[in-house]
Amino acid sequence: EADIYQTPRYLVIGTGKKITLECSQTMGHDKMYWYQQDPGMELHLIHYSYGVNSTEKGDLSSESTVSRIRTEHFPLTLESARPSHTSQYLCASTPTTPAYGYTFGSGTRLTVV
Amino acid sequence: RKEVEQDPGPFNVPEGATVAFNCTYSNSASQSFFWYRQDCRKEPKLLMSVYSSGNEDGRFTAQLNRASQYISLLIRDSKLSDSATYLCVVNKAGGSQGNLIFGKGTKLSVKP
């Protein structure tokens, strides 16, 4: 099965809290991605990284931030969660060339109350 | 024109039916093409890559027409378990070092 892991699977948190969603992969992939997806809706790319110390914003503006200090780890942080951040967050990775497609983690379903 | 366009469906078909999904892409320089499957509230999973010569995997056949910038997925002998959303995926040629672009998906519902 997929060697990309996201934690937590589900998170319910109060408004204003700081949260970090974890994503780790054991495949040695250089490229990693964060997507946001509401139920029944399309995927939106919010962040990506091509390697250590490389991060870029995606197509959808997001108040979250990411870091890439180690190849295998690509955490996403929300400094102050709001109800509008309620969504599913999916992490993906791929080798240097995307000709192999992306492998996705199981996602984190975030609810901000 | 959207970078990747799919008919959103839903496609409601009986078991055993043959169903075809179509997808168009806007960038003629794209080189990598895929079909992904996404079950409700789950992550997308790679169903198959799409090659220029067309390729088949069991009941699934994918075709690519570069001249028309068109990709298709044919599912034969549909099963209840095929019910899912099917995402057409194309690499973003040029900038962004080939990031993949995901279509909005076509929802398939196979009924008994």
Contacts between the chains, C-beta under 8 A, distances in Angstrom:
chain1	res1	chain2	res2	distance
A	31	B	97	7.9
A	33	B	99	7.6
A	39	B	41	7.0
A	42	B	102	6.8
A	42	B	103	7.6
A	42	B	104	4.3
A	42	B	105	6.7
A	43	B	44	7.3
A	43	B	87	7.8
A	43	B	102	4.8
A	45	B	99	7.2
A	48	B	96	8.0
A	48	B	99	6.6
A	50	B	97	6.4
A	88	B	41	7.5
A	90	B	43	5.6
A	90	B	44	7.7
A	94	B	100	7.9
A	97	B	98	6.9
A	98	B	32	5.8
A	98	B	91	5.3
A	98	B	98	4.8
A	98	B	99	6.8
A	98	B	100	5.4
A	99	B	31	7.5
A	99	B	32	4.9
A	99	B	49	8.0
A	99	B	91	7.8
A	101	B	32	7.8
A	101	B	34	5.0
A	101	B	36	7.6
A	101	B	46	4.6
A	101	B	49	6.7
A	101	B	89	7.2
A	101	B	100	7.2
A	102	B	44	7.9
A	102	B	46	7.6
A	102	B	100	6.0
A	103	B	46	7.5
A	104	B	43	3.9
A	104	B	44	5.5
A	104	B	45	7.1
A	105	B	43	6.5
A	106	B	42	7.5
A	106	B	43	5.6
A	107	B	42	7.7
A	107	B	43	5.3
A	109	B	41	7.7
